[in-house]
Amino acid sequence: MKPQMITLHINGRTHYVALNPNQTLLVALRDLGYTDVKCGCEKGDCGACAVFLNGVAVNSCLVLAGQADEGEILTAAGLGTSEHPHPLQTAFSDAGAIQCGYCTPGMIVSAKALLDHKPHPTDTEIRDAISGNLCRCTGYAQIIQAVQSAAEKMDAGGEG
């Protein structure tokens, strides 16, 4: 297979890369050093690789990198900085919603997608929104609490 040149705009940085046509966005992101995008199941079942592509949350293992050519990609790490974390990042830490941390970036992406469309979600809506993300450590209670807390902080004037 002949590699194709593509341009990826990731977390505000532009990357020009040559990739095989069958390479997934997940592999491209990992190869570029975006370690917050986790490789879990590689078939769209676990949500560990969730990112925003042109404003839509997607499992990057199900997207060919070529489909993201010239696209805007935002990973969980791109939501905030250590000096100015996104309210979801702070809420996950404060609520103890991070155990091993493997699922956390994907959970945060799914939670942000929910809060972007539904700023005042119910518990059921939160559960539905994160249902495509698997966690083996927290039991989900802390994750739901973190999303609720972030929604309240964002509603009170925090950033979104």
C-alpha positions as CSV (number, residue, x, y, z in Angstrom):
1,M,0.0,0.0,0.0
2,K,1.2,3.4,-0.9
3,P,1.2,5.9,2.0
4,Q,-0.9,9.0,1.6
5,M,-0.1,12.5,3.0
6,I,-2.7,13.9,5.3
7,T,-3.0,16.9,7.6
8,L,-4.3,16.5,11.1
9,H,-5.1,19.5,13.4
10,I,-4.8,18.1,16.9
11,N,-5.3,20.1,20.1
12,G,-4.3,23.3,18.2
13,R,-1.2,21.8,16.5
14,T,-0.9,20.8,12.9
15,H,0.7,17.6,11.8
16,Y,1.6,16.5,8.3
17,V,2.0,12.8,8.1
18,A,2.3,10.0,5.6
19,L,0.0,7.1,6.5
20,N,-1.1,3.9,5.0
21,P,-4.7,4.1,3.8
22,N,-5.8,1.4,6.3
23,Q,-4.3,3.1,9.3
24,T,-6.8,4.1,12.0
25,L,-6.9,7.6,13.6
26,L,-6.1,5.8,16.9
27,V,-2.8,4.5,15.6
28,A,-2.0,7.8,14.0
29,L,-2.7,9.7,17.2
30,R,-0.6,7.3,19.3
31,D,2.2,7.4,16.8
32,L,2.2,11.2,17.0
33,G,2.6,10.9,20.8
34,Y,-1.0,11.6,22.0
35,T,-0.9,9.0,24.8
36,D,-4.1,10.2,26.4
37,V,-5.9,8.4,23.5
38,K,-5.9,4.8,24.8
39,C,-5.9,1.7,22.7
40,G,-8.4,-0.6,24.3
41,C,-10.5,-3.0,22.3
42,E,-9.8,-1.6,18.8
43,K,-13.4,-2.4,17.7
44,G,-15.4,0.4,19.2
45,D,-16.7,-1.3,22.3
46,C,-14.7,0.3,25.2
47,G,-14.5,4.1,24.4
48,A,-10.9,4.4,25.6
49,C,-9.9,6.0,22.3
50,A,-12.7,8.6,22.2
51,V,-11.8,12.0,20.7
52,F,-13.7,14.9,19.1
53,L,-13.4,14.9,15.3
54,N,-14.8,18.2,13.9
55,G,-16.8,18.6,17.1
56,V,-18.3,15.1,17.2
57,A,-17.2,12.5,19.7
58,V,-16.0,9.4,17.9
59,N,-14.1,6.2,18.7
60,S,-10.8,6.8,16.9
61,C,-10.3,3.1,16.4
62,L,-13.3,3.1,14.1
63,V,-12.1,6.1,11.9
64,L,-9.5,5.7,9.2
65,A,-6.9,8.4,9.6
66,G,-7.5,9.5,6.0
67,Q,-11.1,10.3,6.9
68,A,-9.8,12.8,9.4
69,D,-7.6,14.6,6.8
70,E,-7.8,18.4,7.4
71,G,-10.1,17.7,10.4
72,E,-10.0,19.3,13.8
73,I,-9.2,16.7,16.5
74,L,-9.5,17.4,20.2
75,T,-8.4,14.9,22.7
76,A,-9.1,15.0,26.5
77,A,-5.7,16.4,27.1
78,G,-6.5,19.3,24.8
79,L,-9.5,20.4,26.9
80,G,-7.4,22.2,29.5
81,T,-4.0,22.7,30.9
82,S,-2.5,21.8,34.3
83,E,-2.8,25.5,35.1
84,H,-6.3,25.9,33.8
85,P,-8.0,22.4,33.7
86,H,-11.4,22.0,32.2
87,P,-14.2,21.6,34.8
88,L,-14.6,18.0,33.8
89,Q,-10.9,17.3,34.5
90,T,-11.1,18.9,37.9
91,A,-14.4,17.2,38.8
92,F,-13.0,13.7,37.8
93,S,-10.0,14.3,40.1
94,D,-12.1,15.8,43.0
95,A,-14.7,13.0,42.9
96,G,-12.2,10.2,42.8
97,A,-13.5,9.2,39.4
98,I,-9.9,8.2,38.4
99,Q,-8.5,4.9,39.5
100,C,-6.1,3.4,37.0
101,G,-6.9,6.3,34.6
102,Y,-7.1,4.2,31.5
103,C,-10.7,4.9,30.7
104,T,-10.6,8.5,32.0
105,P,-9.8,10.4,28.8
106,G,-12.6,8.6,26.9
107,M,-15.0,9.1,29.7
108,I,-14.2,12.8,29.8
109,V,-14.7,13.1,26.0
110,S,-18.1,11.4,26.3
111,A,-19.1,13.5,29.3
112,K,-18.1,16.7,27.4
113,A,-20.1,15.6,24.4
114,L,-23.1,15.2,26.7
115,L,-22.7,18.5,28.5
116,D,-22.2,20.4,25.2
117,H,-25.7,19.3,24.1
118,K,-27.4,18.9,27.5
119,P,-25.9,21.2,30.2
120,H,-28.3,19.9,32.9
121,P,-28.3,16.1,32.4
122,T,-30.2,13.7,34.6
123,D,-28.5,10.6,36.1
124,T,-30.1,8.5,33.4
125,E,-28.8,10.8,30.7
126,I,-25.3,10.7,32.1
127,R,-25.4,6.9,32.3
128,D,-26.6,6.7,28.7
129,A,-23.9,9.1,27.6
130,I,-21.1,7.1,29.1
131,S,-22.6,3.7,28.3
132,G,-20.1,3.3,25.4
133,N,-17.2,3.6,27.9
134,L,-16.0,0.7,30.0
135,C,-14.4,1.2,33.4
136,R,-13.1,-1.7,35.4
137,C,-12.1,0.2,38.5
138,T,-14.5,2.8,39.8
139,G,-17.9,1.2,39.6
140,Y,-19.2,4.3,37.8
141,A,-20.7,6.1,40.8
142,Q,-17.8,8.5,41.1
143,I,-17.8,9.1,37.3
144,I,-21.5,10.0,37.4
145,Q,-20.9,12.3,40.4
146,A,-18.0,14.0,38.6
147,V,-20.2,14.7,35.5
148,Q,-22.9,16.1,37.8
149,S,-20.4,18.3,39.6
150,A,-18.8,19.6,36.4
151,A,-22.3,20.4,35.0
152,E,-23.0,22.5,38.1
153,K,-19.6,24.2,37.9
154,M,-20.0,25.0,34.2
155,D,-23.5,26.3,34.9
156,A,-22.2,28.6,37.6
157,G,-19.9,30.3,35.1
158,G,-17.0,27.8,34.6
159,E,-15.7,27.2,31.1
160,G,-17.2,24.6,28.8
